[in-house]
Amino acid sequence: MDIKAPDLGVDSAEVSEIMVEIGDVIAKDDNIVLLESDKASVEVPSSAAGKVTKISVAIGDQVSEGMVLIELESAEDSAESNDDSAAAEEQEANSTDDVKSESKPEPAATESKQSESAAKPAANAGKATTHALPDLGVDEAQVSEIMVSVGDTVSAEQSILLIESDKASVEVPAPVAGKIEKILVEAGDMVANGQDFIVIMESSTDDASDSESETPKPQESAPAKTEDKPAAKTTGEPKQAAKPTNTDTAASKTEGKLTEAQVNEKLVDVYAGPAVRKLARQLGVDITQVNGSALNDRILKEDLFAHVKSSLTKQKAAPMSGNPVSSGLPKLPDMSNAEIWGEIETQDLSRLQKVSIPQLNYNTLLPQVTQFDLSDITETEKLRGELKGGMKAEGVGFTILAFVVKATAYALTQHPRFNSHLSDDNTQVILRKSVNMGIAVATDDGLIVPVIKNVQDKGLKQIAIEIGELAVKARDKKLSTKDLQGASFTISSQGNLGGTAFTPLVNWPQVGILGVSEASMQPRWDAKTESFEPRLMLPLSLSYDHRVINGADAAVFTRYIATLLADPRRILI
């Protein structure tokens, strides 16, 4: 008989592991393959008992509902065949009816086998797994809200925790679908990257989880003996032809440094499903450095979390008390004497302000200098005025900031040292190939900096759309961890708040930040007409890490941005 793939909840999924071999005798509901999609990992149980005669899929295949996974010889056919063979052998060796009678299996043994096959659960309920927090983008953060309770059934990616980081409030999604068994943190706790925070009883699908948690199992003839079943191939091997091999890359390691081609080959040979690979990309983890714990060293999501946790513990531990890192300043004097100090009032800082202090203290270690300049944006503002009506009709807010972001991104591609980081040993500059622009956004709780990725490849309209989306998410506290990570340079715009210039602080480990103040009409001398003309001038303030950037280069870079803003057509050449 053919055992086919059930409804997977997705159009297709990849075969990640084959859990049986040809010749295996399996019971109904024994797991036969592990399928992975970008949503979840699903163990597919057999819909019948019998002997495996053919495996119709290989590791890496894409399967969909109704596809044949394996072929079985039914348990009854197999038993009859075995009985006939045994009887023939007994008849040859012993001609008496008594001997043939003795060769029959004992009824108790038969009942035991039937009980063992029938007692399997109708669906694989999975196992309780402890999950760790993903990379939060900061050393520590505070649990602001727990959105689930013990006993709740959750789907993968459902928000279950709200934490306050030094950038924003971030919702942590459920790593898998299943039932909440235990919550390991409480509101108000300070938590760190990789810290265990929840225990979930995983389910093969969301629907299976719901049905198992709400509907009791009917009475069964005997308790399930999961420990006595054919072990779901915990000691067996998947199809040999489909098993990934790392022989070539391992040999390359022993010979010396890997070439780029060998690195790419190694990445392809990593034994992990698409969902795990996607999570690795989201966490910024080099998956080739992760050790797999499953059969044949297959990498699970838990292995990724363990790798991140291990990496963090190797770094210098940050204080976990929730108090800001000391700035090195002396203690305040005693202000209890009202005759000297007058009346005082104490106000608590917001959570965002508290956890931002350690990051701000890094600025005391950076030799920062600020370069000031003015950009004549008169013509650019005329162009923006011509375009903003159409943009508004499409629901897009088209401000001068979109031009600033585009011009700065282009300037960074021409002056890559401003789009870099200084190595820990102060001997190298790490240049970023893409421009991930941090955009400072003011909220009621303080300043946060969401990130627009790969700005160098985007047009003005797309940049304006993403600025608006991130600003709304920031003010609604809906920014994800991914929205706050990876910036290579930052822009802080004070818009129409007033002021002529300011000194923005470099956001370590970046080496530069551009401040933009309110534009104003100013008289500018025109040599052609030999007269002053009113021009719209935009103040620019570039702060930079003097260890990486010298003053002359900063002046050239700031003037270059000012020139691009004065005539955006230069970006299109």
C-alpha positions in Angstrom: 0.0 0.0 0.0 1.1 3.6 -0.6 1.6 6.0 2.3 1.0 9.5 1.1 1.7 13.0 2.4 -1.2 14.5 4.4 -2.4 18.1 4.2 0.8 20.0 5.2 -0.8 23.4 5.6 1.5 24.7 2.9 1.8 24.2 -0.8 5.0 22.2 -0.5 7.7 21.3 2.1 11.2 19.9 1.9 12.2 16.4 3.1 14.6 17.1 5.9 15.0 13.6 7.3 13.9 10.0 6.4 13.2 8.1 9.6 12.8 4.6 8.2 14.6 2.2 6.0 13.6 -0.5 3.5 12.9 -3.7 5.5 11.7 -1.9 8.7 8.5 -3.1 10.3 6.6 -0.1 11.6 3.4 0.5 13.5 0.6 2.8 12.5 1.5 6.4 13.5 5.2 5.7 13.6 7.0 8.8 12.2 8.4 8.1 8.8 9.7 11.5 7.4 10.5 15.0 8.7 9.3 17.8 6.5 10.3 21.4 6.8 8.7 24.5 5.4 9.4 28.2 6.2 6.6 27.9 8.8 7.4 24.8 10.8 9.0 21.3 11.0 6.5 18.5 10.7 7.0 14.8 11.5 4.7 12.8 9.2 3.3 9.6 10.8 2.5 6.4 8.8 -1.2 5.9 8.2 -0.9 2.1 8.4 1.3 -0.6 9.9 3.5 -2.9 7.9 6.9 -3.6 6.4 8.7 -0.8 4.4 9.2 -2.1 0.8 10.1 1.1 -1.0 11.0 4.7 -0.1 9.7 7.1 -2.8 11.4 10.4 -1.7 14.9 11.5 -0.9 16.3 14.2 1.4 15.9 17.6 -0.2 12.9 16.7 -2.3 9.9 19.0 -2.3 6.7 17.2 -1.5 3.0 18.3 -1.5 -0.2 16.8 -0.3 -1.0 13.4 -1.8 2.5 12.5 -2.9 3.6 8.9 -2.2 6.3 8.9 0.6 6.8 5.1 1.1 5.2 1.8 0.2 4.3 -0.8 2.7 3.6 -4.5 2.8 0.6 -4.6 5.1 1.1 -6.1 8.6 -1.5 -8.9 7.8 0.2 -9.9 4.5 3.6 -9.8 6.2 2.3 -12.0 9.1 0.7 -14.5 6.7 3.9 -14.7 4.7 5.9 -15.2 7.8 3.5 -17.8 9.1 3.5 -19.7 5.8 7.3 -19.7 5.7 7.5 -20.8 9.4 5.0 -23.6 8.8 6.8 -24.9 5.7 10.1 -25.0 7.6 8.5 -26.8 10.6 6.8 -29.3 8.2 10.1 -30.2 6.7 11.9 -30.7 10.0 9.0 -32.3 11.9 6.3 -34.4 10.3 4.1 -34.7 13.3 1.0 -32.6 13.9 2.2 -32.0 17.5 5.3 -30.2 16.3 3.2 -28.1 13.9 0.9 -27.3 16.7 3.7 -26.2 18.9 5.0 -23.9 16.2 1.9 -21.6 16.5 2.4 -18.4 18.3 1.0 -18.1 21.8 -2.3 -16.1 21.9 -0.8 -13.8 24.6 2.1 -12.9 22.3 -0.3 -12.1 19.5 -2.5 -10.0 21.7 0.6 -8.1 22.9 1.7 -7.3 19.4 -1.8 -6.1 18.4 -2.0 -4.0 21.6 1.3 -2.5 20.9 0.3 -1.5 17.4 -3.2 -0.3 18.4 -2.1 1.7 21.4 -0.1 4.3 19.4 -1.6 7.9 19.6 -3.5 9.1 16.6 -1.2 12.1 16.1 2.3 12.9 17.2 2.1 15.3 20.1 5.7 16.2 19.9 7.9 16.9 22.9 8.3 19.7 25.4 11.2 21.8 24.4 12.8 24.8 26.2 13.4 27.7 23.9 15.9 30.6 24.3 15.5 34.3 23.4 16.8 35.3 20.0 19.3 38.1 19.5 17.7 41.2 21.0 20.3 43.6 19.6 21.3 44.6 23.1 23.1 43.1 26.1 19.9 43.1 28.2 16.3 44.2 28.1 13.3 44.2 30.4 10.2 42.0 30.1 7.3 44.4 29.7 4.4 42.1 29.1 3.8 38.3 28.8 1.1 37.8 26.2 0.3 34.1 26.8 -0.5 31.8 29.8 0.5 28.3 30.7 -1.9 25.9 28.8 -2.4 28.3 25.8 -2.0 26.9 22.3 0.1 29.1 20.1 1.1 29.1 16.4 4.6 29.6 15.1 5.6 33.3 14.9 2.7 34.4 17.2 3.8 37.2 19.5 4.2 35.8 23.1 6.4 38.3 24.9 6.9 42.1 24.8 10.3 43.3 26.0 11.8 46.8 26.3 15.3 47.1 24.8 17.5 50.2 24.6 15.9 50.9 21.2 12.2 50.1 21.5 9.6 47.7 22.7 10.0 44.4 20.8 7.6 41.6 20.4 9.2 38.1 20.7 7.4 35.5 18.5 6.8 31.9 19.4 9.7 29.8 17.8 7.3 26.8 17.2 3.7 25.9 17.3 2.3 24.1 20.3 1.1 24.2 23.8 2.7 26.5 26.5 4.0 24.2 29.2 6.0 26.7 31.3 6.9 30.4 31.3 10.4 30.9 32.6 10.4 34.7 33.0 8.2 37.3 34.7 7.1 40.8 33.9 9.9 43.2 35.1 12.7 40.6 34.7 15.9 41.7 33.0 16.7 39.1 30.3 19.7 38.6 27.9 20.2 37.1 24.4 20.0 33.4 24.4 18.3 33.1 27.8 15.8 30.3 28.2 12.3 31.9 28.5 9.6 29.4 27.6 8.8 25.6 27.4 6.5 24.6 24.5 5.0 21.2 23.8 5.5 21.1 20.1 2.8 19.9 17.7 3.1 18.5 14.2 0.6 21.1 13.0 -1.5 23.8 14.7 -4.7 21.9 14.1 -3.3 18.8 15.7 -2.2 20.8 18.7 -5.7 22.3 19.1 -7.5 19.0 18.8 -5.2 17.1 21.2 -5.4 19.9 23.8 -9.2 20.1 23.7 -10.4 16.6 22.9 -9.6 13.7 25.3 -8.4 10.4 23.7 -11.1 7.7 23.5 -10.6 4.6 25.7 -7.9 2.3 24.4 -7.3 -1.4 25.0 -3.9 -0.9 26.5 -1.5 2.0 27.3 0.8 3.2 24.6 4.3 1.7 24.8 6.2 4.4 23.0 9.5 3.2 24.5 8.9 -0.3 22.9 8.1 0.8 19.4 10.7 0.4 16.6 12.5 3.5 17.8 11.5 5.6 14.8 15.0 4.9 13.4 16.9 6.7 16.1 19.8 4.4 15.3 19.2 4.0 11.6 20.3 6.1 8.7 18.3 8.0 6.0 18.6 6.9 2.4 22.3 6.8 1.8 22.2 8.4 -1.6 20.6 11.5 -0.2 22.7 11.9 2.9 24.8 15.1 2.7 28.5 14.7 2.9 31.1 17.1 4.3 34.2 15.1 3.2 35.4 17.6 0.7 35.0 20.7 2.9 36.5 18.8 5.9 39.6 17.9 3.8 39.9 21.5 2.6 40.0 22.6 6.3 43.0 20.4 7.0 44.9 21.8 4.0 44.5 25.4 5.0 42.2 28.4 4.5 39.1 27.7 2.5 38.7 29.4 -0.9 35.4 31.3 -1.6 34.2 28.4 -3.8 34.9 25.9 -0.9 33.0 28.2 1.6 30.0 28.2 -0.8 30.2 24.5 -1.1 30.4 24.1 2.6 27.2 26.2 3.0 25.4 24.1 0.5 26.4 20.9 2.4 25.1 22.1 5.7 22.4 19.7 6.8 19.5 22.0 7.7 16.0 22.6 6.5 14.7 25.9 4.9 13.0 27.0 8.1 16.3 26.6 10.1 18.3 28.4 7.4 15.8 31.3 7.4 16.0 31.6 11.2 19.9 31.6 10.9 19.7 34.5 8.5 17.4 36.4 10.8 19.7 35.9 13.8 22.8 36.7 11.8 24.3 33.3 12.5 26.9 31.7 10.3 25.1 28.3 10.0 28.4 26.6 8.9 29.7 27.2 12.4 26.7 25.5 14.2 26.9 22.0 15.5 23.8 19.9 14.7 22.3 17.7 17.4 19.8 15.6 15.4 20.3 12.5 13.4 23.3 12.8 11.0 24.2 16.1 12.6 21.1 17.8 11.2 20.8 21.4 12.6 17.7 22.2 14.6 16.4 25.6 15.6 17.4 24.7 19.2 21.0 24.3 17.9 20.9 27.9 16.6 19.7 29.3 19.9 22.3 27.3 21.7 25.0 28.6 19.4 23.9 32.2 20.0 23.8 31.6 23.7 27.3 30.1 23.7 28.7 32.9 21.7 27.3 35.5 24.1 28.6 33.7 27.2 32.1 33.9 25.7 31.9 37.7 25.5 32.4 39.9 28.5 29.3 39.5 30.7 27.2 42.7 31.1 25.7 43.5 34.5 22.4 41.8 34.9 21.1 43.9 37.7 19.1 46.2 35.5 21.1 49.3 36.6 22.9 51.4 34.0 26.7 50.9 33.6 28.6 53.5 35.6 29.8 56.5 33.6 32.8 56.9 35.9 31.4 60.2 37.3 31.6 60.7 41.1 28.4 60.3 43.2 26.0 63.2 43.5 26.3 65.3 46.7 23.8 64.9 49.5 20.9 67.2 48.4 18.7 66.6 51.5 19.6 70.1 53.0 16.8 72.3 51.7 18.5 75.5 52.9 21.4 74.8 50.4 19.7 73.0 47.5 16.1 74.1 47.9 13.2 71.8 47.3 13.8 68.8 44.9 11.5 66.2 43.2 12.5 62.8 42.0 11.1 61.4 38.7 11.8 57.9 37.3 13.3 57.6 33.8 11.4 55.6 31.3 12.6 52.0 30.6 13.9 53.1 27.2 15.9 55.9 28.8 17.3 53.6 31.5 18.5 50.9 29.1 19.9 53.6 26.6 22.4 54.9 29.2 25.0 52.1 28.8 25.1 52.7 25.0 25.4 56.4 25.4 28.2 55.9 27.9 30.3 54.4 25.0 30.5 57.9 23.6 32.9 58.9 26.4 35.3 56.5 24.9 35.1 57.8 21.3 37.1 60.8 20.1 34.3 62.6 18.3 34.5 65.7 16.1 31.6 67.5 14.3 31.8 69.1 10.9 29.2 71.7 9.9 28.0 72.7 6.5 25.0 74.2 4.6 23.2 72.8 1.5 21.3 74.9 -0.9 18.1 72.8 -1.4 16.1 75.5 -3.2 15.8 73.5 -6.4 15.4 70.2 -4.6 12.5 71.6 -2.6 10.8 72.8 -5.9 11.2 69.2 -7.2 9.7 67.8 -4.0 6.8 70.2 -4.3 6.0 69.0 -7.8 6.1 65.3 -6.8 4.5 65.3 -3.3 0.9 65.7 -4.6 1.1 62.5 -6.5 2.8 60.7 -3.7 0.2 61.9 -1.2 -2.5 60.5 -3.4 -0.8 57.1 -3.1 -0.6 57.5 0.7 3.1 58.3 0.7 4.5 61.1 2.8 7.3 62.7 0.7 9.5 64.8 2.9 13.0 66.2 2.3 14.4 63.4 4.5 13.9 60.9 1.7 16.3 63.1 -0.4 18.8 63.3 2.5 18.8 59.5 2.9 19.2 58.8 -0.8 22.0 61.4 -1.2 23.8 60.2 2.0 23.6 56.5 0.8 25.1 57.4 -2.5 27.9 59.4 -0.8 28.7 56.5 1.4 29.2 54.2 -1.6 31.7 56.8 -2.9 33.4 57.3 0.5 33.2 53.8 2.0 35.3 54.6 5.1 32.3 56.4 6.5 30.4 53.2 6.1 32.7 51.1 8.3 33.6 49.9 11.8 37.0 49.9 13.6 38.2 46.4 14.6 38.5 45.5 18.3 42.3 45.5 18.1 42.3 48.9 16.4 44.4 47.5 13.5 41.7 47.2 10.7 38.7 49.0 9.2 35.8 46.7 8.4 34.1 48.2 5.3 30.4 47.5 4.8 29.4 46.6 1.2 25.8 47.7 1.7 24.3 50.8 3.2 21.9 50.0 6.1 20.7 53.4 7.2 19.6 54.0 10.8 16.8 56.7 11.0 16.4 58.3 14.4 12.7 58.6 15.4 11.4 60.6 18.4 8.8 58.8 20.4 7.1 59.6 23.7 9.5 57.2 25.5 12.6 58.5 23.8 14.7 58.2 20.7 14.9 54.9 18.8 16.7 54.1 15.6 15.0 51.7 13.1 17.0 50.6 10.1 16.3 50.7 6.3 18.3 47.9 4.6 20.2 48.2 1.3 19.3 51.9 0.8 21.9 52.1 -2.1 19.5 50.0 -4.3 16.3 51.9 -3.6 14.6 54.9 -5.2 13.2 58.0 -3.5 9.6 56.7 -3.5 10.6 53.3 -1.8 12.7 55.1 0.7 9.9 57.5 1.6 7.5 54.5 2.0 9.9 52.7 4.4 10.6 55.9 6.4 6.8 56.3 7.0 6.3 52.6 7.8 9.1 52.5 10.3 8.1 55.8 12.0 4.5 54.4 12.5 5.8 51.1 13.9 8.2 52.9 16.2 5.5 55.1 17.7 3.1 52.2 18.0 5.9 50.1 19.7 5.6 47.4 16.9 9.2 47.4 15.8 10.8 43.9 15.6 14.3 43.0 16.5 15.2 42.8 12.8 14.0 46.4 12.3 16.6 47.7 14.8 19.7 45.8 13.8 22.5 46.1 11.2 22.8 49.9 10.8 26.1 51.0 9.1 25.4 54.8 9.4 22.8 56.9 11.1 20.8 60.1 10.2 19.2 62.2 12.9 16.8 64.8 11.6 15.2 67.5 13.8 12.9 68.5 11.0 10.8 71.5 12.0 11.7 71.4 15.7 13.9 74.4 15.4 17.5 75.2 15.9 20.3 76.0 13.5 22.7 73.1 14.2 23.5 70.4 16.8 26.2 67.8 17.6 24.8 64.3 17.1 26.5 61.4 19.0 28.1 58.6 17.0 26.2 55.4 17.6 29.0 52.9 18.2 30.2 50.7 16.5 29.4 53.0 13.6 31.9 55.7 12.8 29.6 58.5 11.6 26.2 60.2 12.0 24.6 63.0 10.0 22.5 65.6 11.8 19.9 67.6 9.8 18.4 70.8 11.2 15.5 72.9 10.1 16.0 74.6 6.7 15.6 78.4 6.5 15.6 81.1 3.8 19.0 82.9 3.8 20.5 85.6 1.5 23.2 84.1 -0.8 25.4 86.1 -3.0 25.0 85.4 -6.8 28.1 86.3 -8.7 26.3 86.3 -12.0 23.7 88.9 -11.0 26.0 90.5 -8.4 23.2 90.5 -5.9 21.9 88.6 -3.0 19.1 86.1 -3.6 16.9 84.2 -1.1 17.9 80.6 -1.0 16.6 77.7 1.1 19.5 76.4 3.1 19.7 73.1 5.0 22.1 72.9 8.0 24.2 69.6 8.1 26.1 68.4 11.1 28.4 65.4 10.6 29.9 63.8 13.8 32.6 61.2 13.2 35.0 58.9 15.0 38.4 60.6 14.7 40.2 57.3 15.0 38.9 56.3 11.6 38.1 59.6 9.9 40.3 62.6 9.7 39.1 66.2 9.5 39.9 66.8 5.8 38.0 63.7 4.7 35.0 64.8 6.9 34.9 68.2 5.3 35.0 66.7 1.8 32.3 64.1 2.6 30.0 66.7 4.1 30.4 69.1 1.2 29.8 66.2 -1.2 26.4 65.4 0.5 25.5 69.1 0.4 26.3 69.2 -3.4 24.2 66.1 -4.1 21.2 67.6 -2.2 21.5 70.8 -4.1 21.1 69.0 -7.4 19.7 65.4 -7.0 20.2 64.8 -10.7 23.8 64.0 -9.9 22.7 60.8 -8.2 21.1 59.6 -11.4 24.2 60.0 -13.5 
